[in-house]
Amino acid sequence: MGHVKVSVLRKVMLGYSVLAVHWLNSWTLALLDLSEKLHVLDVHSEEEMESCDLSRVGLIYESSHFKGIFTGGNVSKAMVNN
């Protein structure tokens, strides 16, 4: 197997814990925090361009692990992967 080598180019301090990250373009990140608030961040200026509360949307999580992080571990026993 090949190895991937990466270098840290920039660090950004945030006032929230990140659940998911997606690059929108080379300048902009979309970050979803644990309270299901979406933050759009300009990585060069480190300015938050916009934020939107998605908690009422009813997001669907890929696995019970992610839902467990959001709910503090409160996941239905039927959804737990052993």
mmCIF file of the N, C-alpha and C atoms, coordinates in Angstrom:
data_MODEL
# 
_entry.id   MODEL 
# 
loop_
_atom_site.group_PDB 
_atom_site.id 
_atom_site.type_symbol 
_atom_site.label_atom_id 
_atom_site.label_alt_id 
_atom_site.label_comp_id 
_atom_site.label_asym_id 
_atom_site.label_entity_id 
_atom_site.label_seq_id 
_atom_site.pdbx_PDB_ins_code 
_atom_site.Cartn_x 
_atom_site.Cartn_y 
_atom_site.Cartn_z 
_atom_site.occupancy 
_atom_site.B_iso_or_equiv 
_atom_site.pdbx_formal_charge 
_atom_site.auth_seq_id 
_atom_site.auth_comp_id 
_atom_site.auth_asym_id 
_atom_site.auth_atom_id 
_atom_site.pdbx_PDB_model_num 
ATOM 1   N N  . MET A 1 1  ? 0.828   -1.185 0.000  1.00 0.00 ? 1  MET A N  1 
ATOM 2   C CA . MET A 1 1  ? 0.000   0.000  0.000  1.00 0.00 ? 1  MET A CA 1 
ATOM 3   C C  . MET A 1 1  ? 0.868   1.243  0.000  1.00 0.00 ? 1  MET A C  1 
ATOM 4   N N  . GLY A 1 2  ? 0.441   2.255  -0.711 1.00 0.00 ? 2  GLY A N  1 
ATOM 5   C CA . GLY A 1 2  ? 1.144   3.528  -0.724 1.00 0.00 ? 2  GLY A CA 1 
ATOM 6   C C  . GLY A 1 2  ? 0.805   4.359  0.495  1.00 0.00 ? 2  GLY A C  1 
ATOM 7   N N  . HIS A 1 3  ? 1.629   5.318  0.773  1.00 0.00 ? 3  HIS A N  1 
ATOM 8   C CA . HIS A 1 3  ? 1.409   6.210  1.904  1.00 0.00 ? 3  HIS A CA 1 
ATOM 9   C C  . HIS A 1 3  ? 1.108   7.602  1.392  1.00 0.00 ? 3  HIS A C  1 
ATOM 10  N N  . VAL A 1 4  ? 0.244   8.285  2.092  1.00 0.00 ? 4  VAL A N  1 
ATOM 11  C CA . VAL A 1 4  ? -0.091  9.664  1.764  1.00 0.00 ? 4  VAL A CA 1 
ATOM 12  C C  . VAL A 1 4  ? 0.571   10.549 2.806  1.00 0.00 ? 4  VAL A C  1 
ATOM 13  N N  . LYS A 1 5  ? 1.302   11.550 2.350  1.00 0.00 ? 5  LYS A N  1 
ATOM 14  C CA . LYS A 1 5  ? 1.969   12.476 3.258  1.00 0.00 ? 5  LYS A CA 1 
ATOM 15  C C  . LYS A 1 5  ? 1.293   13.834 3.132  1.00 0.00 ? 5  LYS A C  1 
ATOM 16  N N  . VAL A 1 6  ? 0.890   14.408 4.260  1.00 0.00 ? 6  VAL A N  1 
ATOM 17  C CA . VAL A 1 6  ? 0.224   15.706 4.252  1.00 0.00 ? 6  VAL A CA 1 
ATOM 18  C C  . VAL A 1 6  ? 0.984   16.678 5.150  1.00 0.00 ? 6  VAL A C  1 
ATOM 19  N N  . SER A 1 7  ? 0.832   17.945 4.860  1.00 0.00 ? 7  SER A N  1 
ATOM 20  C CA . SER A 1 7  ? 1.439   18.999 5.670  1.00 0.00 ? 7  SER A CA 1 
ATOM 21  C C  . SER A 1 7  ? 0.350   19.947 6.149  1.00 0.00 ? 7  SER A C  1 
ATOM 22  N N  . VAL A 1 8  ? 0.478   20.413 7.380  1.00 0.00 ? 8  VAL A N  1 
ATOM 23  C CA . VAL A 1 8  ? -0.470  21.382 7.918  1.00 0.00 ? 8  VAL A CA 1 
ATOM 24  C C  . VAL A 1 8  ? -0.139  22.744 7.319  1.00 0.00 ? 8  VAL A C  1 
ATOM 25  N N  . LEU A 1 9  ? -1.095  23.339 6.632  1.00 0.00 ? 9  LEU A N  1 
ATOM 26  C CA . LEU A 1 9  ? -0.892  24.652 6.026  1.00 0.00 ? 9  LEU A CA 1 
ATOM 27  C C  . LEU A 1 9  ? -1.518  25.759 6.855  1.00 0.00 ? 9  LEU A C  1 
ATOM 28  N N  . ARG A 1 10 ? -2.586  25.425 7.569  1.00 0.00 ? 10 ARG A N  1 
ATOM 29  C CA . ARG A 1 10 ? -3.288  26.447 8.340  1.00 0.00 ? 10 ARG A CA 1 
ATOM 30  C C  . ARG A 1 10 ? -4.061  25.776 9.469  1.00 0.00 ? 10 ARG A C  1 
ATOM 31  N N  . LYS A 1 11 ? -4.083  26.440 10.606 1.00 0.00 ? 11 LYS A N  1 
ATOM 32  C CA . LYS A 1 11 ? -4.896  25.992 11.738 1.00 0.00 ? 11 LYS A CA 1 
ATOM 33  C C  . LYS A 1 11 ? -5.916  27.080 12.027 1.00 0.00 ? 11 LYS A C  1 
ATOM 34  N N  . VAL A 1 12 ? -7.120  26.656 12.348 1.00 0.00 ? 12 VAL A N  1 
ATOM 35  C CA . VAL A 1 12 ? -8.198  27.585 12.670 1.00 0.00 ? 12 VAL A CA 1 
ATOM 36  C C  . VAL A 1 12 ? -8.783  27.162 14.013 1.00 0.00 ? 12 VAL A C  1 
ATOM 37  N N  . MET A 1 13 ? -8.899  28.098 14.929 1.00 0.00 ? 13 MET A N  1 
ATOM 38  C CA . MET A 1 13 ? -9.504  27.833 16.229 1.00 0.00 ? 13 MET A CA 1 
ATOM 39  C C  . MET A 1 13 ? -11.004 28.153 16.131 1.00 0.00 ? 13 MET A C  1 
ATOM 40  N N  . LEU A 1 14 ? -11.823 27.204 16.543 1.00 0.00 ? 14 LEU A N  1 
ATOM 41  C CA . LEU A 1 14 ? -13.273 27.360 16.448 1.00 0.00 ? 14 LEU A CA 1 
ATOM 42  C C  . LEU A 1 14 ? -13.880 27.317 17.841 1.00 0.00 ? 14 LEU A C  1 
ATOM 43  N N  . GLY A 1 15 ? -14.998 27.957 18.009 1.00 0.00 ? 15 GLY A N  1 
ATOM 44  C CA . GLY A 1 15 ? -15.693 27.976 19.288 1.00 0.00 ? 15 GLY A CA 1 
ATOM 45  C C  . GLY A 1 15 ? -16.737 26.882 19.397 1.00 0.00 ? 15 GLY A C  1 
ATOM 46  N N  . TYR A 1 16 ? -16.634 25.843 18.596 1.00 0.00 ? 16 TYR A N  1 
ATOM 47  C CA . TYR A 1 16 ? -17.594 24.751 18.596 1.00 0.00 ? 16 TYR A CA 1 
ATOM 48  C C  . TYR A 1 16 ? -16.899 23.477 18.162 1.00 0.00 ? 16 TYR A C  1 
ATOM 49  N N  . SER A 1 17 ? -17.498 22.334 18.482 1.00 0.00 ? 17 SER A N  1 
ATOM 50  C CA . SER A 1 17 ? -16.964 21.036 18.074 1.00 0.00 ? 17 SER A CA 1 
ATOM 51  C C  . SER A 1 17 ? -17.550 20.656 16.727 1.00 0.00 ? 17 SER A C  1 
ATOM 52  N N  . VAL A 1 18 ? -16.709 20.186 15.831 1.00 0.00 ? 18 VAL A N  1 
ATOM 53  C CA . VAL A 1 18 ? -17.105 19.895 14.450 1.00 0.00 ? 18 VAL A CA 1 
ATOM 54  C C  . VAL A 1 18 ? -17.510 18.431 14.300 1.00 0.00 ? 18 VAL A C  1 
ATOM 55  N N  . LEU A 1 19 ? -18.667 18.209 13.679 1.00 0.00 ? 19 LEU A N  1 
ATOM 56  C CA . LEU A 1 19 ? -19.162 16.871 13.392 1.00 0.00 ? 19 LEU A CA 1 
ATOM 57  C C  . LEU A 1 19 ? -18.831 16.461 11.960 1.00 0.00 ? 19 LEU A C  1 
ATOM 58  N N  . ALA A 1 20 ? -18.887 17.430 11.022 1.00 0.00 ? 20 ALA A N  1 
ATOM 59  C CA . ALA A 1 20 ? -18.620 17.129 9.610  1.00 0.00 ? 20 ALA A CA 1 
ATOM 60  C C  . ALA A 1 20 ? -18.016 18.356 8.929  1.00 0.00 ? 20 ALA A C  1 
ATOM 61  N N  . VAL A 1 21 ? -17.177 18.089 7.901  1.00 0.00 ? 21 VAL A N  1 
ATOM 62  C CA . VAL A 1 21 ? -16.501 19.144 7.146  1.00 0.00 ? 21 VAL A CA 1 
ATOM 63  C C  . VAL A 1 21 ? -16.643 18.839 5.662  1.00 0.00 ? 21 VAL A C  1 
ATOM 64  N N  . HIS A 1 22 ? -16.873 19.889 4.874  1.00 0.00 ? 22 HIS A N  1 
ATOM 65  C CA . HIS A 1 22 ? -16.945 19.730 3.418  1.00 0.00 ? 22 HIS A CA 1 
ATOM 66  C C  . HIS A 1 22 ? -16.357 20.977 2.757  1.00 0.00 ? 22 HIS A C  1 
ATOM 67  N N  . TRP A 1 23 ? -15.434 20.778 1.804  1.00 0.00 ? 23 TRP A N  1 
ATOM 68  C CA . TRP A 1 23 ? -14.901 21.897 1.023  1.00 0.00 ? 23 TRP A CA 1 
ATOM 69  C C  . TRP A 1 23 ? -15.941 22.296 -0.014 1.00 0.00 ? 23 TRP A C  1 
ATOM 70  N N  . LEU A 1 24 ? -16.316 23.573 -0.050 1.00 0.00 ? 24 LEU A N  1 
ATOM 71  C CA . LEU A 1 24 ? -17.226 24.080 -1.082 1.00 0.00 ? 24 LEU A CA 1 
ATOM 72  C C  . LEU A 1 24 ? -16.442 24.542 -2.303 1.00 0.00 ? 24 LEU A C  1 
ATOM 73  N N  . ASN A 1 25 ? -15.284 25.138 -2.055 1.00 0.00 ? 25 ASN A N  1 
ATOM 74  C CA . ASN A 1 25 ? -14.335 25.515 -3.106 1.00 0.00 ? 25 ASN A CA 1 
ATOM 75  C C  . ASN A 1 25 ? -12.983 25.700 -2.423 1.00 0.00 ? 25 ASN A C  1 
ATOM 76  N N  . SER A 1 26 ? -11.979 26.211 -3.134 1.00 0.00 ? 26 SER A N  1 
ATOM 77  C CA . SER A 1 26 ? -10.636 26.299 -2.561 1.00 0.00 ? 26 SER A CA 1 
ATOM 78  C C  . SER A 1 26 ? -10.518 27.326 -1.439 1.00 0.00 ? 26 SER A C  1 
ATOM 79  N N  . TRP A 1 27 ? -11.520 28.150 -1.236 1.00 0.00 ? 27 TRP A N  1 
ATOM 80  C CA . TRP A 1 27 ? -11.497 29.191 -0.209 1.00 0.00 ? 27 TRP A CA 1 
ATOM 81  C C  . TRP A 1 27 ? -12.480 28.955 0.925  1.00 0.00 ? 27 TRP A C  1 
ATOM 82  N N  . THR A 1 28 ? -13.444 28.073 0.718  1.00 0.00 ? 28 THR A N  1 
ATOM 83  C CA . THR A 1 28 ? -14.601 28.019 1.613  1.00 0.00 ? 28 THR A CA 1 
ATOM 84  C C  . THR A 1 28 ? -14.862 26.614 2.151  1.00 0.00 ? 28 THR A C  1 
ATOM 85  N N  . LEU A 1 29 ? -15.067 26.541 3.467  1.00 0.00 ? 29 LEU A N  1 
ATOM 86  C CA . LEU A 1 29 ? -15.431 25.291 4.133  1.00 0.00 ? 29 LEU A CA 1 
ATOM 87  C C  . LEU A 1 29 ? -16.848 25.383 4.681  1.00 0.00 ? 29 LEU A C  1 
ATOM 88  N N  . ALA A 1 30 ? -17.571 24.281 4.626  1.00 0.00 ? 30 ALA A N  1 
ATOM 89  C CA . ALA A 1 30 ? -18.849 24.147 5.319  1.00 0.00 ? 30 ALA A CA 1 
ATOM 90  C C  . ALA A 1 30 ? -18.604 23.206 6.482  1.00 0.00 ? 30 ALA A C  1 
ATOM 91  N N  . LEU A 1 31 ? -18.937 23.650 7.686  1.00 0.00 ? 31 LEU A N  1 
ATOM 92  C CA . LEU A 1 31 ? -18.705 22.877 8.904  1.00 0.00 ? 31 LEU A CA 1 
ATOM 93  C C  . LEU A 1 31 ? -20.030 22.665 9.620  1.00 0.00 ? 31 LEU A C  1 
ATOM 94  N N  . LEU A 1 32 ? -20.310 21.442 10.024 1.00 0.00 ? 32 LEU A N  1 
ATOM 95  C CA . LEU A 1 32 ? -21.508 21.142 10.803 1.00 0.00 ? 32 LEU A CA 1 
ATOM 96  C C  . LEU A 1 32 ? -21.060 20.861 12.229 1.00 0.00 ? 32 LEU A C  1 
ATOM 97  N N  . ASP A 1 33 ? -21.607 21.608 13.193 1.00 0.00 ? 33 ASP A N  1 
ATOM 98  C CA . ASP A 1 33 ? -21.193 21.399 14.578 1.00 0.00 ? 33 ASP A CA 1 
ATOM 99  C C  . ASP A 1 33 ? -22.127 20.412 15.281 1.00 0.00 ? 33 ASP A C  1 
ATOM 100 N N  . LEU A 1 34 ? -21.797 20.071 16.520 1.00 0.00 ? 34 LEU A N  1 
ATOM 101 C CA . LEU A 1 34 ? -22.564 19.059 17.252 1.00 0.00 ? 34 LEU A CA 1 
ATOM 102 C C  . LEU A 1 34 ? -23.987 19.477 17.566 1.00 0.00 ? 34 LEU A C  1 
ATOM 103 N N  . SER A 1 35 ? -24.280 20.775 17.520 1.00 0.00 ? 35 SER A N  1 
ATOM 104 C CA . SER A 1 35 ? -25.653 21.227 17.748 1.00 0.00 ? 35 SER A CA 1 
ATOM 105 C C  . SER A 1 35 ? -26.422 21.363 16.428 1.00 0.00 ? 35 SER A C  1 
ATOM 106 N N  . GLU A 1 36 ? -25.869 20.784 15.362 1.00 0.00 ? 36 GLU A N  1 
ATOM 107 C CA . GLU A 1 36 ? -26.448 20.781 14.016 1.00 0.00 ? 36 GLU A CA 1 
ATOM 108 C C  . GLU A 1 36 ? -26.595 22.192 13.448 1.00 0.00 ? 36 GLU A C  1 
ATOM 109 N N  . LYS A 1 37 ? -25.618 23.011 13.698 1.00 0.00 ? 37 LYS A N  1 
ATOM 110 C CA . LYS A 1 37 ? -25.556 24.348 13.109 1.00 0.00 ? 37 LYS A CA 1 
ATOM 111 C C  . LYS A 1 37 ? -24.501 24.307 12.007 1.00 0.00 ? 37 LYS A C  1 
ATOM 112 N N  . LEU A 1 38 ? -24.872 24.766 10.817 1.00 0.00 ? 38 LEU A N  1 
ATOM 113 C CA . LEU A 1 38 ? -23.964 24.788 9.678  1.00 0.00 ? 38 LEU A CA 1 
ATOM 114 C C  . LEU A 1 38 ? -23.240 26.132 9.646  1.00 0.00 ? 38 LEU A C  1 
ATOM 115 N N  . HIS A 1 39 ? -21.914 26.093 9.549  1.00 0.00 ? 39 HIS A N  1 
ATOM 116 C CA . HIS A 1 39 ? -21.087 27.294 9.494  1.00 0.00 ? 39 HIS A CA 1 
ATOM 117 C C  . HIS A 1 39 ? -20.358 27.311 8.155  1.00 0.00 ? 39 HIS A C  1 
ATOM 118 N N  . VAL A 1 40 ? -20.394 28.434 7.456  1.00 0.00 ? 40 VAL A N  1 
ATOM 119 C CA . VAL A 1 40 ? -19.648 28.602 6.214  1.00 0.00 ? 40 VAL A CA 1 
ATOM 120 C C  . VAL A 1 40 ? -18.470 29.513 6.532  1.00 0.00 ? 40 VAL A C  1 
ATOM 121 N N  . LEU A 1 41 ? -17.256 28.998 6.332  1.00 0.00 ? 41 LEU A N  1 
ATOM 122 C CA . LEU A 1 41 ? -16.047 29.664 6.785  1.00 0.00 ? 41 LEU A CA 1 
ATOM 123 C C  . LEU A 1 41 ? -15.113 29.972 5.624  1.00 0.00 ? 41 LEU A C  1 
ATOM 124 N N  . ASP A 1 42 ? -14.662 31.222 5.527  1.00 0.00 ? 42 ASP A N  1 
ATOM 125 C CA . ASP A 1 42 ? -13.606 31.608 4.586  1.00 0.00 ? 42 ASP A CA 1 
ATOM 126 C C  . ASP A 1 42 ? -12.285 31.236 5.248  1.00 0.00 ? 42 ASP A C  1 
ATOM 127 N N  . VAL A 1 43 ? -11.547 30.284 4.679  1.00 0.00 ? 43 VAL A N  1 
ATOM 128 C CA . VAL A 1 43 ? -10.350 29.773 5.337  1.00 0.00 ? 43 VAL A CA 1 
ATOM 129 C C  . VAL A 1 43 ? -9.188  30.762 5.306  1.00 0.00 ? 43 VAL A C  1 
ATOM 130 N N  . HIS A 1 44 ? -9.174  31.682 4.362  1.00 0.00 ? 44 HIS A N  1 
ATOM 131 C CA . HIS A 1 44 ? -8.067  32.638 4.279  1.00 0.00 ? 44 HIS A CA 1 
ATOM 132 C C  . HIS A 1 44 ? -8.218  33.767 5.293  1.00 0.00 ? 44 HIS A C  1 
ATOM 133 N N  . SER A 1 45 ? -9.407  34.306 5.438  1.00 0.00 ? 45 SER A N  1 
ATOM 134 C CA . SER A 1 45 ? -9.630  35.381 6.411  1.00 0.00 ? 45 SER A CA 1 
ATOM 135 C C  . SER A 1 45 ? -10.042 34.830 7.772  1.00 0.00 ? 45 SER A C  1 
ATOM 136 N N  . GLU A 1 46 ? -10.380 33.528 7.831  1.00 0.00 ? 46 GLU A N  1 
ATOM 137 C CA . GLU A 1 46 ? -10.901 32.850 9.027  1.00 0.00 ? 46 GLU A CA 1 
ATOM 138 C C  . GLU A 1 46 ? -12.205 33.483 9.510  1.00 0.00 ? 46 GLU A C  1 
ATOM 139 N N  . GLU A 1 47 ? -12.917 34.117 8.595  1.00 0.00 ? 47 GLU A N  1 
ATOM 140 C CA . GLU A 1 47 ? -14.181 34.772 8.912  1.00 0.00 ? 47 GLU A CA 1 
ATOM 141 C C  . GLU A 1 47 ? -15.340 33.830 8.631  1.00 0.00 ? 47 GLU A C  1 
ATOM 142 N N  . GLU A 1 48 ? -16.292 33.781 9.574  1.00 0.00 ? 48 GLU A N  1 
ATOM 143 C CA . GLU A 1 48 ? -17.506 33.008 9.335  1.00 0.00 ? 48 GLU A CA 1 
ATOM 144 C C  . GLU A 1 48 ? -18.418 33.836 8.451  1.00 0.00 ? 48 GLU A C  1 
ATOM 145 N N  . MET A 1 49 ? -18.666 33.344 7.255  1.00 0.00 ? 49 MET A N  1 
ATOM 146 C CA . MET A 1 49 ? -19.451 34.078 6.269  1.00 0.00 ? 49 MET A CA 1 
ATOM 147 C C  . MET A 1 49 ? -20.949 33.962 6.537  1.00 0.00 ? 49 MET A C  1 
ATOM 148 N N  . GLU A 1 50 ? -21.347 32.809 7.045  1.00 0.00 ? 50 GLU A N  1 
ATOM 149 C CA . GLU A 1 50 ? -22.773 32.571 7.299  1.00 0.00 ? 50 GLU A CA 1 
ATOM 150 C C  . GLU A 1 50 ? -22.921 31.391 8.238  1.00 0.00 ? 50 GLU A C  1 
ATOM 151 N N  . SER A 1 51 ? -24.037 31.346 8.939  1.00 0.00 ? 51 SER A N  1 
ATOM 152 C CA . SER A 1 51 ? -24.365 30.177 9.753  1.00 0.00 ? 51 SER A CA 1 
ATOM 153 C C  . SER A 1 51 ? -25.878 29.958 9.683  1.00 0.00 ? 51 SER A C  1 
ATOM 154 N N  . CYS A 1 52 ? -26.257 28.705 9.859  1.00 0.00 ? 52 CYS A N  1 
ATOM 155 C CA . CYS A 1 52 ? -27.668 28.347 9.724  1.00 0.00 ? 52 CYS A CA 1 
ATOM 156 C C  . CYS A 1 52 ? -27.965 27.183 10.672 1.00 0.00 ? 52 CYS A C  1 
ATOM 157 N N  . ASP A 1 53 ? -29.016 27.295 11.459 1.00 0.00 ? 53 ASP A N  1 
ATOM 158 C CA . ASP A 1 53 ? -29.411 26.235 12.375 1.00 0.00 ? 53 ASP A CA 1 
ATOM 159 C C  . ASP A 1 53 ? -30.191 25.173 11.601 1.00 0.00 ? 53 ASP A C  1 
ATOM 160 N N  . LEU A 1 54 ? -29.641 23.958 11.552 1.00 0.00 ? 54 LEU A N  1 
ATOM 161 C CA . LEU A 1 54 ? -30.285 22.858 10.816 1.00 0.00 ? 54 LEU A CA 1 
ATOM 162 C C  . LEU A 1 54 ? -30.959 21.854 11.739 1.00 0.00 ? 54 LEU A C  1 
ATOM 163 N N  . SER A 1 55 ? -31.040 22.152 13.032 1.00 0.00 ? 55 SER A N  1 
ATOM 164 C CA . SER A 1 55 ? -31.566 21.174 13.986 1.00 0.00 ? 55 SER A CA 1 
ATOM 165 C C  . SER A 1 55 ? -33.031 20.814 13.712 1.00 0.00 ? 55 SER A C  1 
ATOM 166 N N  . ARG A 1 56 ? -33.788 21.718 13.124 1.00 0.00 ? 56 ARG A N  1 
ATOM 167 C CA . ARG A 1 56 ? -35.201 21.431 12.838 1.00 0.00 ? 56 ARG A CA 1 
ATOM 168 C C  . ARG A 1 56 ? -35.407 20.724 11.499 1.00 0.00 ? 56 ARG A C  1 
ATOM 169 N N  . VAL A 1 57 ? -34.345 20.565 10.730 1.00 0.00 ? 57 VAL A N  1 
ATOM 170 C CA . VAL A 1 57 ? -34.437 19.920 9.416  1.00 0.00 ? 57 VAL A CA 1 
ATOM 171 C C  . VAL A 1 57 ? -34.644 18.419 9.554  1.00 0.00 ? 57 VAL A C  1 
ATOM 172 N N  . GLY A 1 58 ? -34.057 17.808 10.574 1.00 0.00 ? 58 GLY A N  1 
ATOM 173 C CA . GLY A 1 58 ? -34.157 16.362 10.762 1.00 0.00 ? 58 GLY A CA 1 
ATOM 174 C C  . GLY A 1 58 ? -33.097 15.636 9.966  1.00 0.00 ? 58 GLY A C  1 
ATOM 175 N N  . LEU A 1 59 ? -31.844 15.959 10.228 1.00 0.00 ? 59 LEU A N  1 
ATOM 176 C CA . LEU A 1 59 ? -30.734 15.330 9.517  1.00 0.00 ? 59 LEU A CA 1 
ATOM 177 C C  . LEU A 1 59 ? -30.710 13.832 9.766  1.00 0.00 ? 59 LEU A C  1 
ATOM 178 N N  . ILE A 1 60 ? -30.295 13.080 8.764  1.00 0.00 ? 60 ILE A N  1 
ATOM 179 C CA . ILE A 1 60 ? -30.173 11.632 8.870  1.00 0.00 ? 60 ILE A CA 1 
ATOM 180 C C  . ILE A 1 60 ? -28.691 11.308 8.920  1.00 0.00 ? 60 ILE A C  1 
ATOM 181 N N  . TYR A 1 61 ? -28.281 10.560 9.933  1.00 0.00 ? 61 TYR A N  1 
ATOM 182 C CA . TYR A 1 61 ? -26.874 10.236 10.133 1.00 0.00 ? 61 TYR A CA 1 
ATOM 183 C C  . TYR A 1 61 ? -26.531 8.920  9.449  1.00 0.00 ? 61 TYR A C  1 
ATOM 184 N N  . GLU A 1 62 ? -25.305 8.828  8.958  1.00 0.00 ? 62 GLU A N  1 
ATOM 185 C CA . GLU A 1 62 ? -24.862 7.646  8.232  1.00 0.00 ? 62 GLU A CA 1 
ATOM 186 C C  . GLU A 1 62 ? -24.815 6.408  9.127  1.00 0.00 ? 62 GLU A C  1 
ATOM 187 N N  . SER A 1 63 ? -24.497 6.598  10.380 1.00 0.00 ? 63 SER A N  1 
ATOM 188 C CA . SER A 1 63 ? -24.416 5.454  11.284 1.00 0.00 ? 63 SER A CA 1 
ATOM 189 C C  . SER A 1 63 ? -24.871 5.859  12.685 1.00 0.00 ? 63 SER A C  1 
ATOM 190 N N  . SER A 1 64 ? -25.120 4.862  13.504 1.00 0.00 ? 64 SER A N  1 
ATOM 191 C CA . SER A 1 64 ? -25.523 5.132  14.881 1.00 0.00 ? 64 SER A CA 1 
ATOM 192 C C  . SER A 1 64 ? -24.392 5.804  15.649 1.00 0.00 ? 64 SER A C  1 
ATOM 193 N N  . HIS A 1 65 ? -23.130 5.609  15.212 1.00 0.00 ? 65 HIS A N  1 
ATOM 194 C CA . HIS A 1 65 ? -21.992 6.251  15.868 1.00 0.00 ? 65 HIS A CA 1 
ATOM 195 C C  . HIS A 1 65 ? -22.129 7.770  15.826 1.00 0.00 ? 65 HIS A C  1 
ATOM 196 N N  . PHE A 1 66 ? -22.434 8.330  14.652 1.00 0.00 ? 66 PHE A N  1 
ATOM 197 C CA . PHE A 1 66 ? -22.571 9.774  14.529 1.00 0.00 ? 66 PHE A CA 1 
ATOM 198 C C  . PHE A 1 66 ? -23.788 10.295 15.293 1.00 0.00 ? 66 PHE A C  1 
ATOM 199 N N  . LYS A 1 67 ? -24.888 9.567  15.232 1.00 0.00 ? 67 LYS A N  1 
ATOM 200 C CA . LYS A 1 67 ? -26.071 9.976  15.985 1.00 0.00 ? 67 LYS A CA 1 
ATOM 201 C C  . LYS A 1 67 ? -25.773 9.909  17.480 1.00 0.00 ? 67 LYS A C  1 
ATOM 202 N N  . GLY A 1 68 ? -24.999 8.919  17.901 1.00 0.00 ? 68 GLY A N  1 
ATOM 203 C CA . GLY A 1 68 ? -24.619 8.798  19.294 1.00 0.00 ? 68 GLY A CA 1 
ATOM 204 C C  . GLY A 1 68 ? -23.772 9.967  19.765 1.00 0.00 ? 68 GLY A C  1 
ATOM 205 N N  . ILE A 1 69 ? -22.893 10.471 18.909 1.00 0.00 ? 69 ILE A N  1 
ATOM 206 C CA . ILE A 1 69 ? -22.090 11.646 19.254 1.00 0.00 ? 69 ILE A CA 1 
ATOM 207 C C  . ILE A 1 69 ? -23.015 12.829 19.479 1.00 0.00 ? 69 ILE A C  1 
ATOM 208 N N  . PHE A 1 70 ? -23.973 13.018 18.585 1.00 0.00 ? 70 PHE A N  1 
ATOM 209 C CA . PHE A 1 70 ? -24.878 14.156 18.678 1.00 0.00 ? 70 PHE A CA 1 
ATOM 210 C C  . PHE A 1 70 ? -25.765 14.085 19.912 1.00 0.00 ? 70 PHE A C  1 
ATOM 211 N N  . THR A 1 71 ? -26.275 12.897 20.217 1.00 0.00 ? 71 THR A N  1 
ATOM 212 C CA . THR A 1 71 ? -27.233 12.765 21.318 1.00 0.00 ? 71 THR A CA 1 
ATOM 213 C C  . THR A 1 71 ? -26.561 12.448 22.647 1.00 0.00 ? 71 THR A C  1 
ATOM 214 N N  . GLY A 1 72 ? -25.251 12.417 22.677 1.00 0.00 ? 72 GLY A N  1 
ATOM 215 C CA . GLY A 1 72 ? -24.558 12.086 23.917 1.00 0.00 ? 72 GLY A CA 1 
ATOM 216 C C  . GLY A 1 72 ? -24.593 10.602 24.228 1.00 0.00 ? 72 GLY A C  1 
ATOM 217 N N  . GLY A 1 73 ? -24.717 9.766  23.203 1.00 0.00 ? 73 GLY A N  1 
ATOM 218 C CA . GLY A 1 73 ? -24.720 8.319  23.377 1.00 0.00 ? 73 GLY A CA 1 
ATOM 219 C C  . GLY A 1 73 ? -26.098 7.714  23.474 1.00 0.00 ? 73 GLY A C  1 
ATOM 220 N N  . ASN A 1 74 ? -27.142 8.505  23.359 1.00 0.00 ? 74 ASN A N  1 
ATOM 221 C CA . ASN A 1 74 ? -28.524 8.014  23.483 1.00 0.00 ? 74 ASN A CA 1 
ATOM 222 C C  . ASN A 1 74 ? -29.023 7.504  22.133 1.00 0.00 ? 74 ASN A C  1 
ATOM 223 N N  . VAL A 1 75 ? -28.707 6.265  21.821 1.00 0.00 ? 75 VAL A N  1 
ATOM 224 C CA . VAL A 1 75 ? -29.107 5.654  20.550 1.00 0.00 ? 75 VAL A CA 1 
ATOM 225 C C  . VAL A 1 75 ? -29.959 4.441  20.857 1.00 0.00 ? 75 VAL A C  1 
ATOM 226 N N  . SER A 1 76 ? -30.986 4.232  20.070 1.00 0.00 ? 76 SER A N  1 
ATOM 227 C CA . SER A 1 76 ? -31.844 3.068  20.240 1.00 0.00 ? 76 SER A CA 1 
ATOM 228 C C  . SER A 1 76 ? -31.006 1.798  20.214 1.00 0.00 ? 76 SER A C  1 
ATOM 229 N N  . LYS A 1 77 ? -31.336 0.825  21.084 1.00 0.00 ? 77 LYS A N  1 
ATOM 230 C CA . LYS A 1 77 ? -30.605 -0.448 21.116 1.00 0.00 ? 77 LYS A CA 1 
ATOM 231 C C  . LYS A 1 77 ? -30.661 -1.152 19.765 1.00 0.00 ? 77 LYS A C  1 
ATOM 232 N N  . ALA A 1 78 ? -31.706 -0.942 18.998 1.00 0.00 ? 78 ALA A N  1 
ATOM 233 C CA . ALA A 1 78 ? -31.845 -1.544 17.680 1.00 0.00 ? 78 ALA A CA 1 
ATOM 234 C C  . ALA A 1 78 ? -30.814 -0.988 16.693 1.00 0.00 ? 78 ALA A C  1 
ATOM 235 N N  . MET A 1 79 ? -30.308 0.222  16.975 1.00 0.00 ? 79 MET A N  1 
ATOM 236 C CA . MET A 1 79 ? -29.371 0.886  16.060 1.00 0.00 ? 79 MET A CA 1 
ATOM 237 C C  . MET A 1 79 ? -27.903 0.675  16.458 1.00 0.00 ? 79 MET A C  1 
ATOM 238 N N  . VAL A 1 80 ? -27.651 0.111  17.630 1.00 0.00 ? 80 VAL A N  1 
ATOM 239 C CA . VAL A 1 80 ? -26.279 -0.038 18.118 1.00 0.00 ? 80 VAL A CA 1 
ATOM 240 C C  . VAL A 1 80 ? -25.591 -1.145 17.339 1.00 0.00 ? 80 VAL A C  1 
ATOM 241 N N  . ASN A 1 81 ? -24.367 -0.860 16.836 1.00 0.00 ? 81 ASN A N  1 
ATOM 242 C CA . ASN A 1 81 ? -23.554 -1.868 16.143 1.00 0.00 ? 81 ASN A CA 1 
ATOM 243 C C  . ASN A 1 81 ? -22.614 -2.506 17.162 1.00 0.00 ? 81 ASN A C  1 
ATOM 244 N N  . ASN A 1 82 ? -22.758 -3.802 17.384 1.00 0.00 ? 82 ASN A N  1 
ATOM 245 C CA . ASN A 1 82 ? -21.875 -4.504 18.339 1.00 0.00 ? 82 ASN A CA 1 
ATOM 246 C C  . ASN A 1 82 ? -20.769 -5.209 17.627 1.00 0.00 ? 82 ASN A C  1 
# 
